């Protein structure tokens, strides 16, 4: 199972992204609607990819990167663009290919 | 020395949803080709055909500059910013999705298809306040580059959050013009809508895409009467 964490403060967009991920066989989405929520998710579970969606600024992204470095999970953190269908799968495939 | 890439029309990704036929110059939705992800900040170039009376139901976007250029027919647009508008051939629409926007697009003409280009450019600033604009573009000028998009609100055409410039060209056969790139580090992706052209001697036919970078200018010569779109974008962003 490929576990993907979506970090996005826009709940409807996060839900759309999660629905699209869950449509794919062996992919499972989790949603964090804030930085603190994301940090807690990463303590509780190791993710294969973390997608940074809308509403998450560079400062919060850097905090999350530092957190992942400390956890030594080597989870790739990638910016998600577009808010759903068009680019999502390519972004995830690319992130998984670089692991 | 200039570097180039040619994407011939028949190598594009294709999707047929019945009501929507789309050709993807770059990886999009179910089409994934790791060799065709983007050209610099240009991420999506979809050549869409929407059946009469059909369209895209409400769906979200964020953090992307989304440009639509109708080629035939019209699209009715509604979005969460409160915009209700119809865009038709001869116009250009731009949406900065920023923190998030929902929209729907339908072909209001039940009898005829709408054909349009959907272009996505990575923004140079994330999480901006969403915005929408549409304008009429100059469809009469021939044998000149006609600017339809830039980074500047007070320049010709629409504007976006990126150092990008788009120009349309409608050339009579055997017309030659030099295009000078606006910014160091930018490249240009030329998409031919009708006819055939040569870009620095390379044949580029209808619906082919040709990218050129590591240069500050290139020459376009029309082999036939031709229409094309030049999308100048940063190669690093």
Interface residues (C-beta under 8 A of the other chain):
Chain A: X8 X10 X12 X13 X16 X53 X54 X55 X56 X57 X58 X79 X80 X81 X82 X83 X84 X85 X86 X87 X89 X90 X93 X94 X97
Chain B: X27 X28 X29 X30 X32 X34 X37 X43 X44 X59 X60 X61 X62 X63 X64 X97 X98 X99 X100 X102 X120 X122 X126 X127
